[in-house]
Amino acid sequence: MKRSRRLFLPGVIIVAVYFAMAGGDHSVLDARRAEEELAATRAETRRVHRQIDSLRARIAGLREDDEMLERYARERYGFIRDGEYLYRISEPEPVAQEEVRDTPSILRWLRNRDGM
């Protein structure tokens, strides 16, 4: 009986520590996860605030600086002045393998064209 009393208190403490660490809705593990989520949310908030500040500065620049506005219009919308030419260079669109197989080779096309 004395032995079971001596083991009872440490057993209760072990069970209490276990439930404090891993049990229930407000465990230490849940608190740690919540802190990590909070840190990630704060980092994302800082990133978004920097982006907003950058966009505000850009808007202010576009409103106040005509050269900046012109450069933006030229780059974004392809605006040109009278007498200028606009050249757009782009990557070729990828061709599906079926189209490559169905397309005659250039040599076959040349032979057919020249009547050979």
Helices and strands as residue ranges (DSSP letters): H 2-22, H 28-64, H 66-77, H 97-102, H 106-114
